[in-house]
Amino acid sequence: MTSLSDLPIRDDLRGRTPYGAPQKVVPVALNVNENTHPVPEDVAADIVARVAVAVTGVNRYPDREFTELREAFARYLGHGLTAEQVWAANGSNEVLQHILQAFGGPGRSLLGFAPTYSMYPLLASGTGTGWIAAGRDAEFELSPETAAAAVREHDPDIVILCSPNNPTGTPLSLDTVEAVYAAARGIVIVDEAYAEFMPEGEPSALTLLPGRERLLVSRTMSKAFAFAGARVGYLAADPAVVDALRLVRLPYHLSAITQAAALGALAHSDEMLAMVGEIRAQRDRLVVELAELGYLPHCSGSNFVLFGGVDDPHAVFEALLERGVLIRDVGIPHHLRVTAGTETETTAFLEALRALGRPSGAVPAGAQSVSSQS
């Protein structure tokens, strides 16, 4: 049988492995930061009705500019945004890929701050863009001074900031975004995949868009909207940036069915986001109860919690899996990550972890590495 090494793939792809989190059928899956709450029945019914209408016209290509969807995203985001400032694609990963195709490429570089989302270096590799992993401050924080210094040192073509950061959950201040933008000569992306889970009133990088034509703010419907299976991501930026992304997108890249489903979800945004408060409550519960169990949970502004103090992450991961609970080993020494699920799911995880006994407490509280798992 032919192996990958036998094929004439690009030299820079040899030896690499594709993105992939464990996919297992278990009673409690809390490993990939999905919103584990189902779409409300009435919303699902409306989405199905809209998709049914779209299906009757799938003999024709969809609206290439997905105008109605861009208008809906602009209304949802607010901040005076217009459809001309919005772009969308099949998940925020494709949005980021479009950005790298337009502004990255051979001879250009992307700077991120590790540990961070593992798709960043993979997207860079796939587009021939050099990946630069800069470090963070203690407890995975990223100060304006640290971030700006890294930008000045490496002089990248693109900088990406994950806010809140994945896999650590660390919030990012707008001061850091402003400092990075001032230090950078190229594109600055703020990936706000988990923005809806930040505390009420916490400002978004969307507030910084006016007058900053090189600033892009990426979002997704996968998390807060419980729409991971629909694959819809979007961004807000200067209209000229949107024009640049048109140059690299595939024709009719958003299907009529995808557009119809996303419009249905956005039409019920209040109901879809009503579960966010419960998820925040379960996240905060995880922080409290993990500490009571002897672990070292990190501050999180997302829908998951990274916790340290784990004697043997692989052993704990496997022991939980045997009990029907799937979480994530993100490659950071003595750490594991768990998604905040429903109250029942969170309880199941905590009870399974409690059954394993308390950690020894022999591992260092600040143990971390530059691994960039998601």
Salt bridges, closest charged atoms under 4 A:
ASP11 OD1 - ARG14 NE 3.80
ASP12 OD2 - ARG10 NH2 2.86
ASP46 OD2 - ARG50 NE 3.21
ASP46 OD2 - HIS268 NE2 2.72
GLU65 OE2 - ARG64 NE 3.97
GLU65 OE1 - ARG70 NH1 3.76
GLU65 OE1 - ARG246 NE 2.72
GLU65 OE2 - ARG249 NH2 2.91
GLU139 OE1 - HIS298 ND1 3.13
GLU153 OE1 - HIS154 NE2 3.81
ASP155 OD1 - ARG185 NE 2.78
ASP157 OD1 - ARG185 NH2 3.17
GLU178 OE2 - ARG212 NH2 3.35
GLU192 OE1 - ARG219 NE 2.83
GLU196 OE2 - ARG219 NH1 3.68
GLU200 OE2 - ARG280 NH1 3.48
ASP243 OD1 - ARG246 NH1 2.61
GLU278 OE2 - HIS37 NE2 3.32
ASP284 OD1 - ARG283 NE 3.12
GLU289 OE2 - ARG285 NE 2.96
GLU289 OE1 - ARG354 NH2 3.72
GLU318 OE2 - HIS314 NE2 3.93
